[in-house]
């Protein structure tokens, strides 16, 4: 994630935490409304509207962040064949959350809103675990790649972490 601006990871994590927190606050009301479960605590109707608006706004920001991740991080991981399973499951969870969230607002009938609520809650509950697994897999992949880089470039092993290439390794654009 070295190719993104300095505050990108903070923004990503903040958005994920906002989504998770607002989703946890909305979950009892969803269970009460859609599944008709008796819940000991739900948000008041006035507060629920604001939390739902925050949840929807943070989803839109997350959708933009996933798009930013698609351009570099996801495509690079796909080409390198690194963390494919956890990355694909994470993308699938985001897709299910987006589609089921839209179905929560716009689905008609009796069964579809119930199934979309169940799917949304399950995918939202699985998302933090999928994210942690993906991050742990990335650390393991980096640890496996580090000794390989050191064997190939024994002299530059200590300086390969986060440095720019030397002048001899760059390509000149001057004619």
C-alpha positions in Angstrom: 0.0 0.0 0.0 3.0 2.2 -0.5 1.5 3.8 -3.7 -1.4 5.5 -1.9 -1.3 9.0 -0.3 -0.2 9.3 3.3 -3.6 9.3 5.0 -5.2 6.6 2.8 -4.9 3.8 5.3 -6.3 6.0 8.1 -9.2 7.0 6.0 -9.8 3.3 5.0 -9.7 2.1 8.6 -11.8 5.0 9.8 -14.5 4.4 7.2 -14.5 0.6 8.0 -14.9 1.4 11.7 -17.7 3.9 11.0 -19.5 1.3 8.9 -19.1 -1.3 11.6 -20.1 0.9 14.4 -23.2 2.3 12.7 -24.1 -1.1 11.5 -23.9 -2.5 15.0 -26.2 0.3 16.2 -28.7 -0.4 13.4 -28.7 -4.2 13.8 -31.2 -4.5 16.7 -33.7 -2.4 14.8 -33.2 -4.4 11.6 -33.8 -7.6 13.6 -36.9 -6.2 15.2 -38.4 -4.7 12.0 -37.5 -7.4 9.4 -37.4 -10.6 11.5 -39.9 -9.4 14.1 -37.6 -10.4 17.0 -38.1 -8.8 20.4 -35.0 -6.9 21.1 -34.1 -5.5 24.5 -32.7 -2.3 23.0 -33.2 -0.4 19.7 -32.4 3.2 18.6 -35.1 5.7 18.8 -36.7 6.5 15.4 -35.1 10.0 15.3 -31.6 8.8 16.1 -32.0 5.7 13.8 -32.5 8.0 10.8 -29.2 9.9 11.5 -27.3 6.7 12.2 -28.7 5.2 9.0 -27.6 8.3 7.1 -24.1 8.0 8.5 -24.1 4.3 7.6 -25.1 5.1 4.0 -22.7 8.0 3.7 -19.8 5.8 5.0 -20.8 3.1 2.5 -20.5 5.5 -0.4 -17.1 6.6 0.8 -16.1 2.9 1.2 -17.4 2.2 -2.3 -15.0 5.0 -3.6 -12.1 3.6 -1.5 -12.7 0.1 -2.9 -12.6 1.7 -6.4 -9.2 3.3 -5.5 -8.0 0.0 -4.2 -9.1 -1.7 -7.4 -6.8 0.5 -9.6 -3.5 -0.5 -7.9 -3.8 -2.9 -4.9 -6.3 -5.4 -6.2 -4.9 -5.6 -9.7 -1.4 -6.0 -8.5 -2.4 -8.7 -6.0 -4.2 -10.5 -8.8 -1.2 -10.4 -11.1 1.2 -11.5 -8.3 -1.3 -14.2 -7.2 -1.0 -13.0 -3.6 -3.9 -13.3 -1.1 -6.4 -14.3 -3.8 -8.8 -16.2 -1.6 -9.1 -13.7 1.2 -9.2 -10.8 -1.3 -11.9 -12.4 -3.4 -13.9 -13.2 -0.3 -13.5 -9.6 0.9 -14.7 -8.3 -2.4 -17.6 -10.7 -2.4 -18.6 -9.6 1.0 -18.5 -5.9 -0.1 -20.6 -6.8 -3.1 -23.2 -8.7 -1.0 -23.3 -5.8 1.4 -23.9 -3.3 -1.3 -26.6 -5.3 -3.1 -28.4 -6.4 0.1 -28.2 -2.8 1.4 -30.0 -1.6 -1.7 -32.5 -4.4 -1.4 -33.2 -3.3 2.2 -34.3 0.1 0.9 -36.0 -0.8 -2.4 -37.0 -4.5 -2.3 -40.7 -5.2 -2.3 -42.8 -8.2 -1.3 -42.7 -10.1 1.9 -39.7 -12.4 1.7 -37.1 -10.4 -0.2 -36.6 -7.7 2.4 -36.3 -10.4 5.1 -33.7 -12.3 3.2 -31.8 -9.2 2.3 -31.7 -8.2 6.0 -30.3 -11.6 6.9 -27.7 -11.6 4.2 -26.7 -8.0 5.0 -26.3 -8.8 8.7 -24.3 -12.0 8.0 -22.0 -10.4 5.5 -21.5 -7.4 7.7 -20.7 -9.7 10.6 -18.2 -11.6 8.5 -16.4 -8.6 7.1 -14.2 -7.7 10.1 -12.9 -11.3 10.3 -12.3 -11.4 6.5 -10.4 -8.2 6.7 -8.2 -9.4 9.5 -7.5 -12.7 7.7 -6.6 -10.7 4.6 -4.2 -8.4 6.5 -2.6 -11.4 8.2 -2.1 -13.1 4.8 -0.5 -10.0 3.5 2.0 -9.9 6.3 2.8 -13.6 5.8 3.3 -13.0 2.0 5.6 -10.1 2.8 7.6 -12.2 5.2 7.9 -15.0 2.6 9.1 -12.5 0.0 11.7 -10.7 2.1 14.2 -13.6 2.3 13.8 -14.1 -1.4 14.7 -10.5 -2.1 17.7 -10.7 0.2 19.1 -13.7 -1.6 18.7 -12.1 -5.0 20.1 -8.7 -4.0 22.4 -9.5 -1.1 24.1 -6.2 -1.2 21.0 -4.1 -1.2 19.1 -6.2 1.3 19.0 -3.5 4.0 18.0 -0.7 1.7 15.2 -2.3 -0.3 12.4 -1.7 2.3 11.1 1.7 1.3 13.7 3.5 -0.8 13.7 4.9 -4.2 15.7 3.2 -7.0 19.2 4.5 -7.5 20.0 6.7 -10.5 21.5 3.9 -12.4 18.2 1.9 -12.2 16.0 4.7 -13.5 15.1 5.2 -17.1 15.8 8.6 -18.6 13.0 10.2 -20.5 15.2 12.8 -22.2 15.9 12.3 -25.9 
